[in-house]
Amino acid sequence: MTYATDERKAKRLKRYHTYEGLIDRIYTDQQATSRRRNHSEPNYTQQGLHDKAIKQENFFKLFEDWENSNFRRDKVPTVDRLKDEIGSTFINIQLLSWEDNRNKSYAERKSKTHKTGIEVVKMDILGNVLQIHPTIAIASRSTKIYRSGISKCLSGKYKRAGGFTWKHKCQD
């Protein structure tokens, strides 16, 4: 790498380690995540997020914990959506550390309050329903059929996977 590139990276990292830089980064990440998940973009501005964050005491506590950890990734303050199916709005977000956000997501998946997949139906070649599985991954584990095969069957690339036909439960 060149000296100029290293200097730019150091400058960007230094800004990221400030209140304003972190909030800028969070907002930019929210925009990208919203686009990737086909949600509407945040219904507030970057300045609006900044104003909301600095009014919350836990933001400064989270930032201080991150700073004291020597900026460890799992301690970085993040914005969590309370309901994943809804985009970023002020009433649907809360501030958490990255670690707490990850643990919350894991706990939701374990308790099945967080829907992460689409149910799939395993059928014989005559179309008789044999089993319904919550996700492709669970269907794969319980039937010992490759996930990629089930997925390709669902997308129409394959007619069968593991000798069975597959469809999404919501399909007729």
C-alpha positions as YAML, in Angstrom:
chain: A
units: angstrom
residues:
- id: 1
  name: MET
  ca: [0.00, 0.00, 0.00]
- id: 2
  name: THR
  ca: [1.09, 3.53, -0.58]
- id: 3
  name: TYR
  ca: [1.70, 6.08, 2.09]
- id: 4
  name: ALA
  ca: [-1.31, 8.16, 0.90]
- id: 5
  name: THR
  ca: [-3.63, 5.15, 1.19]
- id: 6
  name: ASP
  ca: [-2.38, 4.34, 4.68]
- id: 7
  name: GLU
  ca: [-2.84, 7.96, 5.69]
- id: 8
  name: ARG
  ca: [-6.42, 8.01, 4.39]
- id: 9
  name: LYS
  ca: [-7.23, 4.79, 6.24]
- id: 10
  name: ALA
  ca: [-5.77, 6.15, 9.47]
- id: 11
  name: LYS
  ca: [-7.75, 9.38, 9.09]
- id: 12
  name: ARG
  ca: [-10.99, 7.47, 8.39]
- id: 13
  name: LEU
  ca: [-10.38, 5.17, 11.37]
- id: 14
  name: LYS
  ca: [-9.69, 8.14, 13.63]
- id: 15
  name: ARG
  ca: [-13.00, 9.74, 12.58]
- id: 16
  name: TYR
  ca: [-14.85, 6.44, 13.08]
- id: 17
  name: HIS
  ca: [-13.63, 6.45, 16.69]
- id: 18
  name: THR
  ca: [-15.55, 9.67, 17.44]
- id: 19
  name: TYR
  ca: [-19.24, 10.08, 18.32]
- id: 20
  name: GLU
  ca: [-20.01, 11.77, 15.01]
- id: 21
  name: GLY
  ca: [-17.98, 9.33, 12.93]
- id: 22
  name: LEU
  ca: [-19.62, 6.33, 14.54]
- id: 23
  name: ILE
  ca: [-23.12, 7.72, 14.00]
- id: 24
  name: ASP
  ca: [-22.24, 8.49, 10.36]
- id: 25
  name: ARG
  ca: [-21.07, 4.90, 9.93]
- id: 26
  name: ILE
  ca: [-24.20, 3.47, 11.60]
- id: 27
  name: TYR
  ca: [-26.46, 5.57, 9.37]
- id: 28
  name: THR
  ca: [-24.60, 4.56, 6.20]
- id: 29
  name: ASP
  ca: [-24.81, 0.90, 7.23]
- id: 30
  name: GLN
  ca: [-28.55, 1.27, 7.91]
- id: 31
  name: GLN
  ca: [-29.09, 2.65, 4.41]
- id: 32
  name: ALA
  ca: [-27.16, -0.23, 2.83]
- id: 33
  name: THR
  ca: [-28.95, -2.85, 4.94]
- id: 34
  name: SER
  ca: [-32.34, -1.35, 4.12]
- id: 35
  name: ARG
  ca: [-31.61, -1.56, 0.39]
- id: 36
  name: ARG
  ca: [-30.28, -5.13, 0.69]
- id: 37
  name: ARG
  ca: [-33.42, -6.28, 2.57]
- id: 38
  name: ASN
  ca: [-35.80, -4.34, 0.31]
- id: 39
  name: HIS
  ca: [-36.98, -2.18, 3.23]
- id: 40
  name: SER
  ca: [-37.57, 1.51, 2.87]
- id: 41
  name: GLU
  ca: [-34.56, 3.56, 3.88]
- id: 42
  name: PRO
  ca: [-34.52, 5.07, 7.38]
- id: 43
  name: ASN
  ca: [-37.30, 7.65, 7.76]
- id: 44
  name: TYR
  ca: [-34.90, 10.04, 9.46]
- id: 45
  name: THR
  ca: [-31.78, 11.88, 8.40]
- id: 46
  name: GLN
  ca: [-28.23, 11.32, 9.50]
- id: 47
  name: GLN
  ca: [-28.52, 14.46, 11.63]
- id: 48
  name: GLY
  ca: [-31.76, 13.14, 13.10]
- id: 49
  name: LEU
  ca: [-30.02, 9.92, 14.15]
- id: 50
  name: HIS
  ca: [-27.20, 11.97, 15.65]
- id: 51
  name: ASP
  ca: [-29.64, 14.09, 17.65]
- id: 52
  name: LYS
  ca: [-31.50, 11.01, 18.92]
- id: 53
  name: ALA
  ca: [-28.31, 9.15, 19.87]
- id: 54
  name: ILE
  ca: [-26.74, 11.95, 21.90]
- id: 55
  name: LYS
  ca: [-29.98, 12.41, 23.85]
- id: 56
  name: GLN
  ca: [-29.76, 8.82, 25.10]
- id: 57
  name: GLU
  ca: [-27.54, 8.17, 28.09]
- id: 58
  name: ASN
  ca: [-26.81, 4.62, 27.04]
- id: 59
  name: PHE
  ca: [-25.15, 5.86, 23.83]
- id: 60
  name: PHE
  ca: [-22.37, 7.50, 25.81]
- id: 61
  name: LYS
  ca: [-22.07, 4.43, 28.06]
- id: 62
  name: LEU
  ca: [-21.87, 2.13, 25.04]
- id: 63
  name: PHE
  ca: [-19.33, 4.41, 23.37]
- id: 64
  name: GLU
  ca: [-17.22, 4.58, 26.53]
- id: 65
  name: ASP
  ca: [-17.29, 0.78, 26.90]
- id: 66
  name: TRP
  ca: [-16.18, 0.45, 23.27]
- id: 67
  name: GLU
  ca: [-13.42, 2.99, 23.75]
- id: 68
  name: ASN
  ca: [-12.22, 1.30, 26.98]
- id: 69
  name: SER
  ca: [-12.10, -2.06, 25.21]
- id: 70
  name: ASN
  ca: [-9.61, -0.54, 22.75]
- id: 71
  name: PHE
  ca: [-12.35, -0.45, 20.10]
- id: 72
  name: ARG
  ca: [-13.09, -4.18, 20.03]
- id: 73
  name: ARG
  ca: [-15.61, -5.05, 17.35]
- id: 74
  name: ASP
  ca: [-18.01, -6.82, 19.71]
- id: 75
  name: LYS
  ca: [-18.29, -3.69, 21.86]
- id: 76
  name: VAL
  ca: [-19.08, -1.21, 19.07]
- id: 77
  name: PRO
  ca: [-22.45, 0.57, 19.55]
- id: 78
  name: THR
  ca: [-25.04, -0.46, 16.98]
- id: 79
  name: VAL
  ca: [-28.67, 0.25, 16.20]
- id: 80
  name: ASP
  ca: [-31.00, -2.73, 16.53]
- id: 81
  name: ARG
  ca: [-34.39, -2.91, 14.87]
- id: 82
  name: LEU
  ca: [-36.96, -4.09, 17.41]
- id: 83
  name: LYS
  ca: [-39.01, -5.79, 14.68]
- id: 84
  name: ASP
  ca: [-36.84, -7.11, 11.85]
- id: 85
  name: GLU
  ca: [-39.64, -7.10, 9.30]
- id: 86
  name: ILE
  ca: [-40.04, -3.33, 9.69]
- id: 87
  name: GLY
  ca: [-37.45, -0.87, 8.43]
- id: 88
  name: SER
  ca: [-35.54, 1.69, 10.47]
- id: 89
  name: THR
  ca: [-37.84, 4.19, 12.15]
- id: 90
  name: PHE
  ca: [-37.27, 5.96, 15.46]
- id: 91
  name: ILE
  ca: [-39.96, 3.88, 17.14]
- id: 92
  name: ASN
  ca: [-38.41, 0.65, 15.84]
- id: 93
  name: ILE
  ca: [-34.77, 1.11, 16.88]
- id: 94
  name: GLN
  ca: [-32.71, 0.82, 20.03]
- id: 95
  name: LEU
  ca: [-29.02, 1.23, 20.80]
- id: 96
  name: LEU
  ca: [-27.05, -1.90, 21.76]
- id: 97
  name: SER
  ca: [-23.50, -3.11, 21.60]
- id: 98
  name: TRP
  ca: [-22.75, -5.36, 18.63]
- id: 99
  name: GLU
  ca: [-22.32, -8.27, 21.05]
- id: 100
  name: ASP
  ca: [-25.69, -7.66, 22.74]
- id: 101
  name: ASN
  ca: [-27.35, -7.29, 19.34]
- id: 102
  name: ARG
  ca: [-25.86, -10.61, 18.19]
- id: 103
  name: ASN
  ca: [-26.89, -12.37, 21.42]
- id: 104
  name: LYS
  ca: [-30.43, -10.99, 21.15]
- id: 105
  name: SER
  ca: [-30.73, -12.23, 17.58]
- id: 106
  name: TYR
  ca: [-29.40, -15.66, 18.59]
- id: 107
  name: ALA
  ca: [-31.84, -15.90, 21.51]
- id: 108
  name: GLU
  ca: [-34.76, -14.97, 19.23]
- id: 109
  name: ARG
  ca: [-33.80, -17.64, 16.72]
- id: 110
  name: LYS
  ca: [-33.48, -20.25, 19.47]
- id: 111
  name: SER
  ca: [-36.89, -19.34, 20.92]
- id: 112
  name: LYS
  ca: [-38.40, -19.29, 17.42]
- id: 113
  name: THR
  ca: [-39.86, -15.80, 17.90]
- id: 114
  name: HIS
  ca: [-37.73, -14.67, 14.97]
- id: 115
  name: LYS
  ca: [-38.87, -16.02, 11.61]
- id: 116
  name: THR
  ca: [-35.75, -16.66, 9.54]
- id: 117
  name: GLY
  ca: [-37.01, -18.89, 6.75]
- id: 118
  name: ILE
  ca: [-39.88, -19.96, 4.58]
- id: 119
  name: GLU
  ca: [-41.53, -23.31, 5.23]
- id: 120
  name: VAL
  ca: [-40.85, -26.00, 2.65]
- id: 121
  name: VAL
  ca: [-42.99, -29.01, 1.77]
- id: 122
  name: LYS
  ca: [-41.52, -32.42, 0.93]
- id: 123
  name: MET
  ca: [-43.74, -34.42, -1.46]
- id: 124
  name: ASP
  ca: [-43.62, -37.74, -3.24]
- id: 125
  name: ILE
  ca: [-43.60, -37.83, -7.04]
- id: 126
  name: LEU
  ca: [-47.42, -37.96, -7.07]
- id: 127
  name: GLY
  ca: [-47.63, -34.69, -5.14]
- id: 128
  name: ASN
  ca: [-48.69, -36.15, -1.81]
- id: 129
  name: VAL
  ca: [-47.39, -34.09, 1.11]
- id: 130
  name: LEU
  ca: [-44.99, -36.14, 3.23]
- id: 131
  name: GLN
  ca: [-43.49, -33.52, 5.54]
- id: 132
  name: ILE
  ca: [-43.45, -29.78, 6.17]
- id: 133
  name: HIS
  ca: [-40.21, -28.22, 7.39]
- id: 134
  name: PRO
  ca: [-39.74, -24.70, 8.86]
- id: 135
  name: THR
  ca: [-36.70, -23.96, 6.64]
- id: 136
  name: ILE
  ca: [-34.54, -25.47, 3.90]
- id: 137
  name: ALA
  ca: [-31.73, -25.94, 6.42]
- id: 138
  name: ILE
  ca: [-33.92, -27.93, 8.80]
- id: 139
  name: ALA
  ca: [-35.32, -29.98, 5.92]
- id: 140
  name: SER
  ca: [-31.78, -30.77, 4.81]
- id: 141
  name: ARG
  ca: [-30.69, -31.83, 8.29]
- id: 142
  name: SER
  ca: [-33.70, -34.04, 8.94]
- id: 143
  name: THR
  ca: [-33.74, -35.72, 5.51]
- id: 144
  name: LYS
  ca: [-29.96, -35.83, 4.86]
- id: 145
  name: ILE
  ca: [-30.58, -34.20, 1.46]
- id: 146
  name: TYR
  ca: [-28.23, -31.44, 0.37]
- id: 147
  name: ARG
  ca: [-29.55, -27.92, 0.97]
- id: 148
  name: SER
  ca: [-28.40, -26.86, -2.47]
- id: 149
  name: GLY
  ca: [-30.47, -29.63, -4.06]
- id: 150
  name: ILE
  ca: [-33.61, -28.64, -2.17]
- id: 151
  name: SER
  ca: [-32.98, -24.98, -3.01]
- id: 152
  name: LYS
  ca: [-32.51, -25.74, -6.71]
- id: 153
  name: CYS
  ca: [-35.70, -27.80, -6.70]
- id: 154
  name: LEU
  ca: [-37.56, -24.88, -5.11]
- id: 155
  name: SER
  ca: [-36.19, -22.44, -7.69]
- id: 156
  name: GLY
  ca: [-37.16, -24.73, -10.59]
- id: 157
  name: LYS
  ca: [-33.63, -25.69, -11.67]
- id: 158
  name: TYR
  ca: [-34.15, -29.31, -10.56]
- id: 159
  name: LYS
  ca: [-37.33, -31.39, -10.73]
- id: 160
  name: ARG
  ca: [-36.43, -33.45, -7.65]
- id: 161
  name: ALA
  ca: [-33.96, -33.47, -4.79]
- id: 162
  name: GLY
  ca: [-33.31, -36.71, -2.93]
- id: 163
  name: GLY
  ca: [-36.04, -38.39, -4.97]
- id: 164
  name: PHE
  ca: [-38.71, -35.98, -3.73]
- id: 165
  name: THR
  ca: [-40.37, -32.87, -5.11]
- id: 166
  name: TRP
  ca: [-40.23, -29.71, -3.03]
- id: 167
  name: LYS
  ca: [-42.19, -26.48, -2.92]
- id: 168
  name: HIS
  ca: [-42.58, -23.51, -0.62]
- id: 169
  name: LYS
  ca: [-45.55, -23.92, 1.70]
- id: 170
  name: CYS
  ca: [-47.08, -20.64, 0.49]
- id: 171
  name: GLN
  ca: [-47.22, -21.97, -3.10]
- id: 172
  name: ASP
  ca: [-50.42, -23.66, -4.26]
...
